[in-house]
Amino acid sequence: MSSTSGTSASASAGSPITAITNAHVVPIDGDPFDGTVVVEGGRITALGASVSVPDGATVVDAGGKWLLPGFVDAHVHLGTHEEGEGAAGDDTNEMTDPNTAGVRAIDAINPYDPGFDDALAGGVTTVNVNPGSGNPIGGLAVAIHTHGRYLEEMVLRSPSGLKSALGENPKRVYGGKGKTPSTRLGTALVIREAFMKAQNYMGKADENARDPHLEALAMVLRREIPWRQHAHRADDIATAIRIADEFGYDLVLDHGTEAHLLADVLAERGTPVLIGPLFTTKSKVELRGRSIANPGKLAKAGVEISIITDHPVIPINFLVHQATLAIKEGLDRETALRSITINPAKVLGLADRLGSLAVGKDADLVLWSGDPLDVMQRALQVWIGGSEVYSYDTGTRSATVAPRV
């Protein structure tokens, strides 16, 4: 990241430049400073306390307001579980087979889901859309921006992981159908069998014998994408670790309601935990240990955490509020901000592009009326790739979202 002691930027012919001046800048990786951020060609070209405004730049005077990177929610069902659409808009789970590794969330995302506008209002510029947790192996996730018309222009990484589920959900779904898995041990069997078949598939010389499910699993085994493991209870988390050790892939824990009970194990292994959603009731047995204090417990043990909404379980614009209340219950402020910025960006393999403010990174920026960890503050302007996509007028108390054209 460029030094806050002062750098300069010069205009390039034909490339629009924006300079956000007089801002309280919170870069995440680095100390906050009062100064300027310069954007050109969709990327940050300079930032610091003494940055010069390039000739011909469009100047946005922040008036001392807070400028941060766009927030990142690494576990949502945005666009696949559309709000207000009922069954017609619910495409989160293909619950016709315990192993649907080959299905892709990208094929079910509607970028006109109103949740995308809510994301912008909450300062969220990047999300990871997962399939649901009805199957032991649910399918491929995709990381996307939260504004756009044509999904291919929104995609940041596809696929970004392979979703799997342990615990109550798959045993309830398939136990009700009278087929495997009806127990936790049956769920683990489905996953092991799938990986064994993928290992055999990877050893075949016949390139014509293609299989979308096995190819997806092979990506995990080659460590091209992480295994995104839905697990709440500590015993399910132990199973997730056990199977990961057997097959040697990169494990990410999603939800982790009781992860604090194994915090030392997870910290030693360097396994990240995507903790949440945190505002739900204890609606089923495996959520009995849900507490907003859990993120702080994990962080204190050295576990890298990201906070998630699981939208639409929790409205995506409440992402930052979960972080705020986690601070109230013991999470330190710096980690809280990292848990909705750079930490999830790392999990998604996108930390070189987003999650913090630095020269060369994408200009995904949010100007807040004040400290975003104060529930009374709001996002006033949002830029994705340097283009303004959202603004809020405090006088009329109305928001404007850029047309998705």
C-alpha positions, 0 to 999 in steps of 0.5 A: 500500500502506498504511504500516507506520507504523500504520493501524487498521480498524473492523468492518462489521456482518455481515462477518467479520473476521480479524486475523493478528497477531504476523507477520513480514510480507513484502508483496513491494512494500514492506519487511518488517515485524513486525505485523498484517494485517486481512482483511474481505470477502475483502480486505486492509483494513489492514496494518502494524506498529501496526495495531489489531485491530478489535472482534469480529475473529477473531485468528490469532496468527502467533507471529512466523512469516512471512506472504506473499502466495500464490504464483503459477505462470503456466504449469501444466497443473493439472487438464488433465493429471491425475496418476495418470490416464494417457490418461484424464486427459490433455486438454492437447493437441487435436492434430488440427489445427495451429490450435486457437486456439478451444479453451479449457483451462477446458473440461478442468480437473478441480478434484479433480485431487490437484495442487490440494492439492499447490499449497496445500501449496506455498503456491501460490494462483493458477495459469494453466492453459495448453493444451499445446505440440503445436500451433503454436496451442494454445488459450486459457489461464485463470487460476484459484485453486487451491481450489474445487468449481465452476470458475466460482467459481475463475476469476480471468481467462478467457481469460488468453492464447492459447498458441502453440508454436515449436520441436521439439514441433509439427514432431514432432507434424505431421511424423509425420503427414506434414502441415504443419508438419514444419519450423520454417518451416512452423510460422511459416507456420501462425501467420502464415496464422492471423493474416492470416485473423484480420485479414480476419475482423476487417474483415468486417461480417457479424456472423453469420459467427462462428469460434471460432479467429478470434475468439480470434486477434482478441483477441490482435490487439486486445491484449485478451490476450497471445500466450503463446509456447512457445519454448526455443531462441534462434532460436525466440525470435527468430522469436517476436519477428519475428512479434509485430512483424509483427502487433503483439500483446503477447508473453510468452515461456514457457520461454525456455531460451536467452532469456539469449542474447537478454537485452538484446533482450528487456529493451529490448522489455520482453518478460517471460519465464516461465522453467522448468521448471528441475528437468528433465533435458536431455531434448531438443535444445532443452533443452541450454541449460537451467540453474538459473543462467539466471533470474539471467542474465536478471534481471541483464540487466533482463528481468522473469522469472517462474519456472514449474513446467509442472506436472506436469512439475515438481510444483507444490509445488516452485515455491518450491524452484526459486526457492531454487536459482536464488538459489544460482546467482546470482538475487538474493533479492528478484527470486526472490520477485517471480518467484513473486508479483507478476511472474506476477501482472502477466503474468496481468493480475491485479497489481491483485488479487494477488501482493503484500500491500496494502490492497484486494487479495485476501486470498490469504495464506500463513503459513510456519513461517519463510523460504519460501526455506529448503527446511526451512520449510513452509506452515502455513496458507493463505487464499484470499479470506480463507477458510482452505483449508489447514492443516498440523499439525506435531505429527501431520505431517498436512495438512487441506484444506478440503472442496471444497463 
